[in-house]
Amino acid sequence: MASPNANLFPQAFGRYVLTQKIAMGGMAEIFRAKSLGAEGFEKVVVIKRILPHFSEDEGFVTMFKDEARVAAHLSHANVVQIFDFDEAEGLFYIAMEYVEGQDLKRVLDQGAKKGQPLSIAQAVHIIIEAALGLHYAHTRLVDGEPLNIVHRDVSPHNIMVSFSGEVKIMDFGIAKAASRSTKTRVGTVKGKCAYMSPEQARGKPLDARSDLFALGVCLWEMLTGKRLFVGESDFETLNNVLKAEVPAPSELNPEVPKELDAIVLKALARERDDRQADCGAFAGELRRWYYSTVADPDAASLKGYMHELFAEDIARIRSDVAAEVAMMEQLRRNGLAAPGSNSQQRRVVTGSQPAARGVQEERTMALDAGPNEHTLALPDGLASAGVAPRSQNPAVPKPKSRTGWYVGVGVGAAVLAAIAVIASGGGSKPAKTDAAGATAPGTGQTAESPPAKARRIGIRIHAPGAQQILVDDNPICTEPDCDFGGDEGKTVKILARSGERMKIIYHKLDQDGATVDVKIPEAATPTAVAAPQAPMVIVHVEPPTATVTVNDHALPLSNSNAKVVDAKLGDTLHVEAKAEGYRSERQDFVVKNPQIETFVLSLEKEKEKRVDTARAAQASPGKIVVTAAPWAKVSVKGKDLGLTPVKTELPAGKYALTLTKGEKSKTVSVTVKPGQTATVNVDMRAE
């Protein structure tokens, strides 16, 4: 079992060195760790370790092994990789891939907060990549036998977007696979309610098309900016899922093309036989739309978007990782034992790692890690029990929490203090601290009587406007100027704060009498506060031939939708619609939704006059069905009819259809007769 010093860092654990605890749930804890090898080899990983009291629960251990067994078979660019599964000190653990980025939920939240939502092309690209990762898992064979993996918990929380623009599916913690030791009983429902398929909500046996439905929900929500099935309670949400009544995304966002509507709605069909065959087919349809519609795929790059959205976070990670690299190098030079060594199996420093915060909405854990805050989206299995609040240093204000998996983890004061302890040749004996916050080597001597070879370095810390200055998280003064002394060569963390504003720097004590300047960021001025984003207001009118005025201004209709410009929250809109053969309507609507508001106005037909039966039959429309091998984009008279297969109704007459596939184009003639269906099949393959 773990030693009493399990919360002290850095520490050896099995083949790894744990550098910081990232999160702690009810059943397991998550660490940032390093695997060390010869010639300075290092690899950063994430360690997920069962809590000691659950290690004795045979059922839970079997479930934990199942997760490792399932994920260990997966090696794909769009899946977070599992590297290792083992037992150390009586505790089972999984070592998994380090991904520097954020989960999709955090990306969507940050984009909305900054008024920079994902473009339609970017949203489709993310789902294409996620679908490829899931299709790989669904179809994975081992020794010629299918694993039959179903993720069962696909949601924005479990889709990672790296700062380099990579997309990865993570957390197969509740996945169903043929190789599992534990079997979920029929009727047992797992996963997040709002992203379940109807068959999952009913507790029915699942296949890959359940994950396909969940991906469809993710894409629908990304395209519209709204939640699809979420209700006031889990019961209402599940009821919405079971009904699976899904409006076309373009009804809420007119920018969404009709061709994309059809692909999304097919993935969200209530009956799974009506969906795409699998996630691979879904990705294929999205790809065909993407490359036939998006003029410049490079402009939809996720890398540039992520760097713009998380610029401050990325800069903070770079600084933290650089400090950790320096710390590990110092530890190596001063005799850190290799993991597994009996001489120094667990070398630790003074201080303890605070516990993690509680679980947030939909079992996502957000951690406060001091000024350099990083977070982790915990798997569903970690969140069944409550977690204790994280203890805070009262001298340091608590930053706002973030959601997502931040794997570039900041270096805590306890980790940095290890340099002084181990460099001095001391063991795990706690170091002593003088009144000014300087740490003496772990030799039993105080800071006032250092070893003969130690040299004291004095510096002046200058932080204009500071109300408090801390060194290695120890308060040393409440003035803008402070004197501090410590051992030569030691790197200290200096934090200066004024109210909620703060600045952290790391300084090496190598010059006696030096002045260290710390500039606290300026307070935000009122002019720097971004104005609230105006809601998108859409007026949907039937029939599409109507003319519409809003507040006595005429608006053009596109696919029965009119976009109202400059509408504000709380505005009353006077909407009037007229159409030949229909009764005119006038209604008042109030804008209440701060994001997207859609108002619907349906006109009633006037009483029809008697017409000559023969003339009516002649004027009645017919239908055409257009197919192509392998596929084509169809248009008539400049109007886009979508991707094949196309089924549509046209007035009787003769038409020239244009079929396009990439740079290849063909034109065919077709005659539409009243009340009849004309069929066209065109071969678009290379000659």
Secondary structure, DSSP 8 states (H G I E B T S, - for coil): ---TTTTSSSEEETTEEEEEEEEE-SSEEEEEEEEE-GGG-EEEEEEEEE-GGGTT-HHHHHHHHHHHHHHHT---TTB--EEEEEEETTEEEEEEE--BEEEHHHHHHHHHHTT----HHHHHHHHHHHHHHHHHHHH-EETTEE---B----SGGGEEEETTS-EEE---TT-B-TT-SS---TT---S-GGG--HHHHTT----HHHHHHHHHHHHHHHHHSS-SS--SSHHHHHHHHHHT----HHHH-TTS-HHHHHHHHHHT-SSGGGS-SSHHHHHHHHHHHHHHH-S-GGGG-HHHHHHHHTHHHHHHHHHHHHHHHHHHHHHHHTT---TT-STTS----SS-------EETTTEE----TTS-------GGG-SS--------TTS-------S-B-S----HHHHHHHHHHHTT--S----B-TTS-B--TTS--TTS--TT--EEEEEEE-TT-SEEEETTEEEESSSEEEEEEETT-EEEEEEEETTEEEEEEEE--STTEEEE--------GGGS------EEEEEEESTT-EEEETTEEE--BTTEEEETT--TT-EEEEEEE-TTB--EEEEEE---SSEEEEEEE--B-------HHHHHHHS-EEEEEEEES--EEEETTEEEEESSEEEEE-SEEEEEEEEETTEEEEEEEEE-TT-EEEEEEE-S--
